Each structure stands twice: as structure tokens, then as C-alpha cells.
Amino acid sequence: MRNGVSVAVLAFVLGLAGAARAADAPSATGPAKAKAYSPPRTPSGHPDLTGVWSNASVTNLTRAPGVAKLVVGKDEAAKLAKDSPFEKLAAAEEGPSNFNDNLLKDGNNDRGYNTFWIDPGKSLANVKGEFRTSWIVEPANGQLPLSDEGRKLLAQYRKDRADHLFYGPEYLPVSERCLIGFTGAGGPGMLNTIYNNNYQIVETPDAIVIDVEMVHDARVIPLFKDKATALAHHRPQAIDPWLGDSVGWWEGDTLVVETIHVNPEEGRTGPIYLSDKGRVTERFTRTSPTQIFYRFEVDDPVYYTSHWAAEESLNARREHVYEYACHEGNYAMTGILGGARKQEAQGIKPTMGPGIFGTPIPEKTKGGE
């Protein structure tokens, strides 16, 4: 168990700040047009993104099976939120134990957490005033357009790692070793997770820093005068930080960030898969006092059959981002490897559950690609 979950308890107590939309009241002749939002600005004249923001929500990167629409109404959104695995687990904990509910049949070991320690959010995300059923907006089916080559690469990687899983700590997944945030919280393409969904943004004329609460990653993004200058300042491919090589520039009131050279280990962890040819383009636009519209686009000819894009809302939080402390390296790692050595001494091949490598490899989908 991570000490960082104490932040989730604080977030649970404080509650999630709601997203607001500023609009004129209807006039006698019909609805008035929404006023264009004028964001606060830094001394350099750019929109001020500084603050603590959250993408906590039960909306996920991909659309759930059986859900066809990207946008749903309030009643359907409430029903889908109630049907989310975490809400079902919370309800199951409040009543008699039922070990036949199949909630854990997919091997997702995140769901093994007692719900007291998690804070995934309780509603679908509200993006541009709409309840969204997936972050992915392109392709239209809300699924990753994973290529056959991509699936083969991921399957082979996971087989190789599983065959050597208990040789030493280097073979365990990076999230299990607390090197980067799991479920893609750190980005590029910053995704929500089971708790610690906060991001603190600090803006200067020369750089944007995004402090990621989950595992306490920090993205330091240098800013340049325009796109051409920014792209010219990417570092050599031999330098592949965990969260990639990011450069940024302003296009009007939108901050644009391009990231390449994501560390190969992170690129195979998912749920956003990236090869050495992958590129992620993020856009941050402040749309109200309490919300940043966040869009990212992924291009990778190795893992995907086409370009794809996702949209989120980052909602303002009235709290601090506290230090995240991870105890896997202090306790769990010696327990895992020590247990494996003992099993081997008894002639038993040590194994771990199917969720050890995180996100399952997406199944091949039809349509929308």
C-alpha cells in the first residue's frame, strides 16, 4: 500500500470542485450567446494556467463495451457512473459480501483496493458542457486503433517479461517499482487513475512545470517563441526520459506541447502505447475560472493504424498537492522477490496475476478506425 493514498483520503473529505460554465441568461428573443471567456494573464501576456487541477472521473480513455455514444444526457450519465466497477465495489462493501459478482474477473488488480483508500471520481467527465463516455473522440468508436503489429509487439514484450519476471527488480513493471505513475497519469496524454488525480501547474515565461501527484513526477517543458523554434530544440533520440522529451509554444491563447522519445519502457506499459516513432501533441486552453480544456493527439505508425485524439477537462481544486511517498521499494519489492525465491526452493514456479502489467492489450475493433 502506498503512503500517497493519504492524499486520496484528503481529497475524499474535501470533495471535487465542480466545473462551471459561464453563459448569458436567455433573452426575450431567444438564448443569448455565451460570452467569450477572458482568462487571467501572466505579465508576459499569456493565459495563466497556474494552479491545482484534477481530471478525476469515472470516464476512461476508451469507451466501455456496449456504450456507443460519446455524449450522453444527465440521466444516462448518472446510470453509467453508477455502473462503473469502482462504484459497484463500493456498493458491495456496504452490503453483504458477494464473491460471485465477477467484479474482479478481468484481473484488474487496481480493483483490489479497499474503496476507503481510492478517489477515482463519482461521475462521468463534463467536457465542453457535455457528459463524455470516453476521453477518445477520434476514432468515433472511442477505441484505440491498435495495429496488428502493435498487438504482436505488446504480446511478445509481456511474454518476455513474464518469463523473467522474478529474476530481479528490473523485470517488474515500472509502476510496481514506483518509477512513474501507473495508468498513464504522468503523460504525455495525462490520464486519470484510482486516486491522486491532481496536477499542479507552475507557469513562467520560459517554461511550464506540471507536478503530477501520482508518484510525484514533474514534467518540465521549455517554452519557445513559435512552433518551428520549439521543434528545433528537441533533444537527441538517445535521451529518452520516462515522460519523453517535451517542448512547448503558444498558439494564441492555447499552450501547445509536443512530446517525442518517450522511454521505451513507459511506451510499452500503456494504456497509451508509444514507439520510438511516436509523437503526442497536447493542447491546454483555459475556458473558465475553474476549467482547462485539455486535448491530446497521438501519432505512431508502429502501434496504430491511424492518428487518434482525446479530450479532457482539468478542473480547479482548492487544495495543495502533497508529497507522494511510495513504499513498494521499501517493503513490497523484498517481499515479492523473497517469496519467489522461497517458491523456487520448493520447486514451484512463481507467478503473478494477469493484471501485473497493467492495461490489458485492447481487442481488435471494427468500425471507427
C-alpha positions in Angstrom: 0.0 0.0 0.0 1.3 3.5 -0.8 1.6 6.3 1.6 0.4 8.5 -1.2 -3.1 7.3 -0.7 -3.4 9.6 2.3 -3.9 12.3 -0.2 -6.8 10.4 -1.6 -8.4 10.5 1.8 -8.0 14.2 2.0 -9.4 14.6 -1.5 -12.4 12.4 -0.4 -13.0 14.7 2.5 -12.6 17.9 0.6 -14.6 16.8 -2.4 -14.1 17.5 -6.1 -14.6 21.1 -7.2 -17.3 21.2 -9.8 -16.7 22.5 -13.3 -18.5 25.8 -14.2 -19.7 27.2 -17.5 -20.2 30.9 -17.9 -23.1 31.8 -20.1 -25.6 34.7 -20.5 -29.2 34.3 -19.3 -31.7 33.8 -22.1 -33.1 36.9 -23.6 -36.7 37.6 -24.7 -35.8 36.8 -28.3 -34.1 33.6 -27.5 -30.9 32.2 -25.8 -28.1 34.8 -25.7 -24.7 33.8 -27.0 -22.1 32.7 -24.4 -19.6 35.4 -23.6 -16.1 34.6 -24.7 -14.1 33.9 -21.6 -11.1 36.2 -20.9 -8.6 34.2 -18.8 -6.3 35.9 -16.3 -2.9 36.6 -17.8 0.7 36.4 -16.7 3.0 39.5 -17.0 4.1 38.1 -20.3 0.6 38.3 -21.6 -0.3 34.6 -21.9 -3.2 32.9 -20.2 -2.3 31.9 -16.6 -2.6 28.2 -16.2 -1.0 28.2 -12.7 -3.0 26.3 -10.1 -4.0 22.8 -9.0 -6.2 20.9 -11.4 -7.8 17.5 -11.4 -9.1 15.0 -14.1 -10.8 12.7 -11.5 -13.7 11.0 -13.2 -15.1 7.5 -13.9 -14.7 8.3 -17.6 -11.8 6.3 -19.1 -9.6 6.6 -22.1 -11.7 4.1 -24.1 -15.4 3.7 -24.2 -16.9 0.8 -22.2 -18.3 -2.2 -24.0 -21.9 -1.7 -25.1 -21.7 2.1 -24.9 -22.0 3.5 -28.5 -22.3 7.3 -27.9 -19.6 9.7 -27.0 -22.0 12.2 -25.4 -24.9 11.2 -23.2 -27.6 13.0 -21.2 -27.7 13.6 -17.5 -29.8 10.6 -16.6 -27.7 8.2 -18.7 -24.5 9.7 -17.4 -25.7 9.1 -13.8 -26.6 5.4 -14.7 -23.2 4.8 -16.4 -21.4 6.3 -13.4 -23.3 4.1 -11.0 -22.4 1.0 -13.2 -18.7 1.8 -13.0 -16.6 -1.0 -11.4 -15.5 1.2 -8.5 -19.0 2.3 -7.7 -20.1 -1.3 -7.7 -17.3 -2.3 -5.5 -18.1 0.5 -3.1 -21.8 -0.7 -3.0 -20.7 -4.3 -2.5 -18.6 -3.3 0.5 -21.5 -1.6 2.1 -23.7 -4.7 2.0 -23.2 -8.5 2.5 -20.1 -9.9 0.8 -20.8 -11.5 -2.6 -17.8 -13.3 -4.1 -19.8 -14.3 -7.2 -20.3 -10.8 -8.6 -17.5 -11.2 -11.1 -16.2 -7.7 -10.4 -12.6 -8.9 -10.5 -12.8 -11.4 -13.3 -10.8 -9.2 -15.7 -7.7 -9.4 -13.4 -7.6 -5.7 -12.9 -5.7 -5.6 -9.6 -6.5 -1.9 -9.0 -9.9 -3.0 -8.0 -8.5 -5.0 -5.1 -8.0 -1.7 -3.2 -10.4 -1.1 -0.3 -12.6 1.8 -1.6 -11.7 3.8 1.5 -8.3 4.4 0.0 -9.3 5.4 -3.5 -10.8 8.5 -5.1 -11.4 7.9 -8.8 -14.3 10.3 -9.0 -18.1 9.6 -8.9 -19.4 11.0 -12.2 -18.7 11.0 -15.9 -16.4 13.8 -17.1 -18.0 17.0 -18.2 -16.1 18.3 -21.3 -17.4 21.4 -23.1 -20.6 21.1 -21.2 -21.2 17.5 -22.3 -21.1 14.3 -20.4 -18.5 12.2 -22.1 -18.3 8.3 -22.1 -14.6 8.2 -23.2 -11.7 10.6 -23.5 -11.1 9.3 -27.0 -13.1 11.4 -29.6 -11.3 10.2 -32.7 -11.9 7.5 -33.9 -15.6 7.7 -33.5 -15.9 4.3 -31.8 -13.9 5.5 -28.8 -11.4 2.7 -29.1 -7.6 2.7 -29.6 -6.9 2.0 -33.3 -4.2 -0.5 -32.3 -2.5 -2.2 -35.3 -1.8 -5.9 -35.7 1.9 -5.1 -35.4 1.3 -3.2 -32.2 -0.6 -6.1 -30.7 2.2 -8.6 -31.6 4.9 -6.3 -30.1 2.9 -5.9 -26.9 2.2 -9.6 -26.6 5.8 -10.5 -27.2 7.0 -7.9 -24.7 4.7 -9.2 -22.0 5.6 -12.8 -22.6 9.3 -12.0 -22.4 8.8 -10.0 -19.1 6.6 -12.7 -17.6 9.2 -15.4 -18.4 11.8 -13.4 -16.4 9.5 -11.6 -14.0 11.1 -12.7 -10.8 14.8 -12.5 -11.9 15.2 -9.2 -10.2 13.5 -5.8 -9.7 14.4 -4.6 -13.2 11.9 -7.1 -14.7 9.0 -5.9 -12.6 6.7 -3.3 -14.2 7.8 0.4 -13.8 4.6 1.2 -11.9 5.3 -1.7 -9.5 8.7 -0.2 -8.9 7.2 3.3 -8.3 9.3 4.9 -11.1 6.4 6.6 -12.9 2.7 7.0 -12.3 0.7 4.0 -13.3 -2.3 4.1 -15.8 -0.6 6.9 -17.7 -1.1 9.6 -15.0 2.1 11.4 -15.9 1.6 11.6 -19.6 2.1 12.5 -22.3 -1.6 12.2 -22.6 -2.3 12.6 -18.8 -4.9 10.1 -17.7 -7.0 9.7 -14.6 -6.4 6.9 -12.2 -7.7 5.4 -8.9 -6.5 8.2 -6.7 -4.1 11.2 -6.7 -5.6 12.8 -9.8 -4.2 16.2 -9.1 -1.8 18.3 -11.2 -0.1 21.5 -10.1 0.9 23.8 -12.9 3.5 26.5 -12.5 4.0 28.9 -15.4 6.9 31.1 -16.1 7.9 33.0 -19.3 10.4 30.3 -20.2 8.8 27.0 -19.0 5.8 25.2 -17.8 6.2 22.8 -14.9 3.5 20.2 -14.3 3.8 18.4 -10.9 2.0 15.1 -11.2 0.6 14.0 -7.9 0.7 10.3 -8.7 4.2 9.1 -7.9 5.3 12.7 -7.8 6.5 13.1 -11.4 7.5 16.5 -12.7 7.2 17.5 -16.3 9.5 20.5 -17.1 8.5 21.8 -20.5 10.7 24.6 -22.0 8.7 27.3 -24.0 9.8 28.8 -27.3 8.6 31.7 -29.4 7.0 29.6 -32.1 6.5 26.0 -33.3 9.5 25.9 -35.6 11.9 27.1 -32.9 10.4 24.6 -30.4 10.7 21.6 -32.6 14.3 22.5 -33.4 15.1 22.2 -29.7 14.1 18.6 -29.3 16.9 16.6 -27.7 18.7 13.7 -29.4 16.9 10.4 -29.5 19.5 8.8 -27.3 18.0 10.9 -24.4 14.7 9.3 -23.6 13.3 10.5 -20.3 10.4 8.5 -18.7 7.9 11.1 -19.7 9.5 11.9 -23.0 11.2 15.0 -24.5 8.6 17.8 -24.4 8.8 21.3 -25.9 6.1 23.9 -25.9 4.9 27.1 -27.6 1.8 29.3 -27.6 -0.7 29.4 -30.4 -2.9 32.4 -29.5 -4.3 31.5 -26.0 -3.6 27.8 -26.3 -0.4 26.2 -25.0 0.8 23.5 -27.4 3.2 20.8 -26.2 4.9 18.2 -28.4 6.5 15.2 -26.9 8.7 12.6 -28.6 11.3 10.0 -27.4 9.2 8.6 -24.6 11.2 6.0 -22.7 10.6 2.6 -24.4 9.7 1.0 -21.0 6.9 3.5 -20.5 5.8 3.3 -24.1 5.0 -0.4 -23.7 3.3 -0.1 -20.3 0.1 1.6 -21.6 -2.7 2.5 -21.8 -1.1 4.9 -24.3 1.4 2.8 -26.3 4.3 4.7 -28.0 7.3 3.5 -30.0 10.4 5.5 -30.9 8.4 6.9 -33.8 5.6 8.1 -31.6 4.6 11.7 -31.1 2.0 13.2 -28.7 0.7 16.8 -29.2 -1.1 18.3 -26.2 -3.2 21.5 -26.1 -4.2 23.4 -22.9 -6.8 26.1 -23.2 -8.2 27.8 -20.1 -12.0 28.1 -20.7 -13.4 29.3 -17.4 -12.2 30.2 -13.9 -12.5 26.6 -12.9 -11.6 24.6 -16.0 -8.8 24.0 -18.6 -9.8 22.2 -21.8 -7.2 19.6 -22.5 -6.8 17.8 -25.8 -4.0 15.5 -26.9 -3.4 13.8 -30.2 -1.3 10.7 -30.8 0.6 9.7 -34.0 2.6 6.5 -34.1 2.8 4.4 -37.2 4.1 1.4 -35.3 1.3 0.9 -32.7 -1.7 2.4 -34.5 -3.4 2.2 -37.8 -4.4 5.9 -37.7 -4.0 9.2 -35.9 -6.2 9.4 -32.8 -7.3 12.1 -30.3 -8.7 12.5 -26.8 -10.3 15.4 -24.9 -10.5 16.0 -21.1 -11.4 18.7 -18.7 -8.9 19.7 -15.9 -11.0 21.1 -13.0 -9.7 23.5 -10.4 -9.0 22.2 -7.0 -8.9 24.2 -3.8 -6.1 22.3 -2.1 -2.4 21.6 -2.3 -0.5 18.8 -3.9 1.1 16.9 -1.1 4.3 14.8 -1.4 3.7 11.3 -2.7 5.6 8.5 -0.8 5.7 5.1 -2.3 6.6 2.1 -0.1 6.9 -0.6 -2.8 10.7 -0.2 -2.9 10.9 -0.3 0.9 8.8 -3.3 1.6 6.9 -4.9 -1.3 9.9 -5.5 -3.6 11.8 -7.6 -1.0 8.6 -9.4 -0.2 7.8 -10.2 -3.8 11.3 -11.4 -4.7 11.8 -13.1 -1.4 8.6 -15.0 -1.8 9.6 -16.0 -5.4 13.0 -17.4 -4.1 11.2 -19.4 -1.5 8.7 -20.9 -4.0 11.6 -21.8 -6.3 13.4 -23.6 -3.5 10.2 -25.6 -3.1 10.1 -26.5 -6.8 7.3 -24.1 -7.5 7.4 -21.6 -10.4 6.3 -18.2 -9.0 3.5 -16.5 -10.9 1.6 -13.3 -10.6 -1.9 -12.3 -11.7 -2.9 -11.2 -15.2 -3.0 -7.5 -14.2 0.6 -7.3 -13.3 1.5 -5.4 -16.5 -1.4 -3.0 -16.2 -3.8 -2.3 -19.0 -4.9 -5.4 -21.0 -4.0 -5.4 -24.7 -7.1 -3.9 -26.4 -9.1 -6.3 -28.6 -9.4 -5.6 -32.2 -12.4 -3.5 -33.0 -14.5 -2.9 -36.1 -15.6 0.5 -37.4 -14.5 4.0 -36.4 -10.9 3.3 -37.4 
